[in-house]
Amino acid sequence: MELTAVMTVVGVIALGMGIGFKNILYHYQHDAVRQDIRHYGNTVLREINREMGLAEKIEDDHFNGYSRLKIYYAEESLVPDVVITASIDDGVYFNGERPLAGSLKLPTDGRYRGENKRYVLMGDFDVERHVDVRTNLKKFSDAFFHVNLKLELKSHVYTDGRSVKEEFPFFRTSFMSRSYLASL
């Protein structure tokens, strides 16, 4: 009788620890992927901000559903020095290369990602000029850009067959100091 009671108590404790460990492991894996996404988004915005700070002229348009920036280091230049584009599967590109001389990649591959686990995608990349209604501040407001980057994480882990989507928005306002000083 006592042996049966001990085995029942030990079994219940083992079951509880197994379920608890499974949840801890899931949250650790999910947080590791989230951290990679945050690192990528912040690093890309920092690089875009750096390039925009060096620019004397910027042209913006849309290409494949995302913003495209053409950055000119000299006002009179006809060919852009840097072209920043985006792709849903590959993230942001600087002159056709990944950021940081090709070493920073959208975290689509890696631990805890892949088939029937977690997928990382580019959600949105939008760059807008700042608009100010005060005409005396036109030159100043033309030197401001708002950069929006949205990354998505689709999870298929412990979701009962459903896909759960998380969005990670990144926002930065960039001031083109060289452009503003050149316009004075």
C-alpha positions as CSV (number, residue, x, y, z in Angstrom):
1,M,0.0,0.0,0.0
2,E,2.7,2.5,1.0
3,L,4.8,1.6,-2.1
4,T,1.8,2.3,-4.4
5,A,1.3,5.7,-2.7
6,V,5.0,6.6,-3.1
7,M,4.9,5.6,-6.8
8,T,1.8,7.6,-7.4
9,V,3.3,10.7,-5.8
10,V,6.6,10.3,-7.6
11,G,4.7,9.8,-10.9
12,V,2.6,13.0,-10.4
13,I,5.8,15.0,-9.6
14,A,7.6,13.6,-12.6
15,L,4.6,14.5,-14.9
16,G,4.5,18.0,-13.5
17,M,8.2,18.5,-14.0
18,G,8.0,17.2,-17.5
19,I,5.2,19.6,-18.5
20,G,7.0,22.5,-16.7
21,F,10.3,21.7,-18.5
22,K,8.5,21.5,-21.9
23,N,7.1,25.0,-21.3
24,I,10.4,26.4,-20.1
25,L,12.2,25.0,-23.2
26,Y,9.5,26.4,-25.5
27,H,9.8,29.9,-24.0
28,Y,13.6,29.8,-24.1
29,Q,13.6,28.8,-27.8
30,H,11.0,31.5,-28.7
31,D,12.9,34.2,-26.8
32,A,16.2,33.2,-28.6
33,V,14.5,33.8,-32.0
34,R,12.9,37.0,-30.8
35,Q,16.3,38.3,-29.7
36,D,17.8,37.5,-33.1
37,I,15.0,39.5,-34.8
38,R,15.5,42.5,-32.5
39,H,19.2,42.4,-33.1
40,Y,18.7,42.4,-36.9
41,G,16.1,45.2,-36.9
42,N,18.1,47.5,-34.6
43,T,21.3,46.9,-36.5
44,V,19.7,47.5,-39.9
45,L,18.1,50.8,-38.7
46,R,21.4,51.9,-37.3
47,E,23.1,51.3,-40.7
48,I,20.4,53.1,-42.6
49,N,20.6,56.0,-40.2
50,R,24.4,56.1,-40.7
51,E,24.1,56.1,-44.5
52,M,21.4,58.8,-44.4
53,G,23.6,61.0,-42.1
54,L,26.3,61.0,-44.8
55,A,23.9,61.9,-47.6
56,E,23.5,65.2,-49.3
57,K,20.6,64.0,-51.4
58,I,18.1,61.2,-51.1
59,E,15.5,59.9,-53.6
60,D,12.8,57.6,-52.3
61,D,10.4,55.5,-54.2
62,H,8.8,52.0,-54.0
63,F,10.1,48.7,-55.5
64,N,8.5,45.3,-55.1
65,G,6.1,46.6,-52.4
66,Y,8.8,48.1,-50.2
67,S,10.5,51.5,-50.1
68,R,13.7,52.0,-52.0
69,L,16.3,54.7,-51.0
70,K,18.8,56.1,-53.4
71,I,21.5,57.9,-51.4
72,Y,23.9,60.4,-52.9
73,Y,26.9,61.6,-51.0
74,A,27.3,64.6,-53.3
75,E,24.4,66.8,-54.4
76,E,25.5,67.0,-58.1
77,S,26.0,63.2,-58.4
78,L,23.9,61.4,-61.0
79,V,24.5,57.9,-59.8
80,P,23.5,56.9,-56.3
81,D,26.3,55.9,-54.0
82,V,24.1,53.5,-52.0
83,V,20.7,51.9,-52.9
84,I,18.8,50.4,-50.0
85,T,16.1,47.9,-51.0
86,A,14.1,45.1,-49.2
87,S,12.9,41.6,-50.0
88,I,10.3,39.5,-48.1
89,D,12.6,36.5,-47.7
90,D,16.0,38.1,-47.5
91,G,15.5,41.4,-45.6
92,V,17.2,44.7,-46.3
93,Y,20.0,45.1,-48.9
94,F,22.6,47.8,-49.3
95,N,23.7,48.0,-53.0
96,G,22.5,44.4,-53.5
97,E,24.5,43.1,-50.4
98,R,23.4,42.3,-47.0
99,P,24.2,44.9,-44.3
100,L,27.6,45.0,-42.6
101,A,29.5,43.9,-45.7
102,G,27.3,40.8,-46.2
103,S,27.6,39.5,-42.7
104,L,24.1,40.4,-41.3
105,K,21.4,38.2,-42.6
106,L,17.6,38.2,-41.9
107,P,17.4,35.5,-39.2
108,T,15.4,33.0,-41.3
109,D,17.8,30.1,-40.6
110,G,19.3,29.0,-37.3
111,R,18.3,27.1,-34.2
112,Y,14.6,26.7,-33.4
113,R,13.6,27.9,-37.0
114,G,12.6,26.1,-40.1
115,E,10.1,23.4,-41.2
116,N,7.1,23.3,-38.9
117,K,8.8,25.5,-36.3
118,R,9.2,29.3,-36.7
119,Y,9.5,31.4,-39.8
120,V,11.0,35.0,-39.9
121,L,9.8,37.3,-42.7
122,M,10.1,40.9,-43.7
123,G,6.7,42.5,-43.0
124,D,7.2,46.1,-44.1
125,F,9.9,48.5,-45.0
126,D,8.6,52.1,-45.5
127,V,10.5,55.4,-45.6
128,E,8.7,58.7,-45.6
129,R,9.8,62.3,-45.7
130,H,8.7,64.4,-42.8
131,V,6.0,66.9,-43.8
132,D,5.7,70.2,-41.9
133,V,3.0,72.7,-42.8
134,R,5.1,75.7,-41.8
135,T,6.7,76.9,-45.0
136,N,9.6,78.6,-43.1
137,L,10.7,75.2,-41.9
138,K,10.6,73.4,-45.3
139,K,14.4,73.0,-45.7
140,F,14.6,71.7,-42.1
141,S,11.7,69.3,-42.5
142,D,13.0,68.0,-45.9
143,A,16.1,66.8,-44.1
144,F,14.0,64.4,-41.8
145,F,13.0,60.9,-42.8
146,H,10.9,58.4,-40.9
147,V,12.0,54.8,-41.4
148,N,9.6,52.0,-40.5
149,L,10.7,48.4,-40.5
150,K,8.4,45.6,-39.5
151,L,9.6,42.0,-39.1
152,E,7.2,39.0,-38.7
153,L,7.6,35.8,-36.8
154,K,5.2,33.0,-37.7
155,S,5.2,30.1,-35.2
156,H,3.9,26.6,-35.6
157,V,5.2,25.2,-32.3
158,Y,2.6,24.1,-29.7
159,T,-0.2,26.0,-31.5
160,D,-2.6,23.1,-32.1
161,G,-2.2,23.3,-35.8
162,R,-2.7,27.0,-36.0
163,S,-0.1,29.6,-37.2
164,V,0.6,32.3,-34.7
165,K,2.0,35.6,-36.1
166,E,4.0,38.2,-34.1
167,E,5.0,41.5,-35.5
168,F,8.2,43.4,-34.4
169,P,8.0,47.1,-35.4
170,F,11.1,49.2,-35.6
171,F,11.0,52.9,-36.1
172,R,13.7,55.6,-36.4
173,T,13.7,59.2,-37.5
174,S,16.8,60.2,-39.4
175,F,18.1,63.7,-39.9
176,M,20.3,64.3,-42.9
177,S,22.6,66.9,-41.4
178,R,24.9,67.2,-44.5
179,S,21.8,67.8,-46.8
180,Y,20.4,70.4,-44.4
181,L,23.8,72.3,-44.2
182,A,24.2,72.1,-48.0
183,S,20.8,73.7,-48.4
184,L,21.6,76.8,-46.3
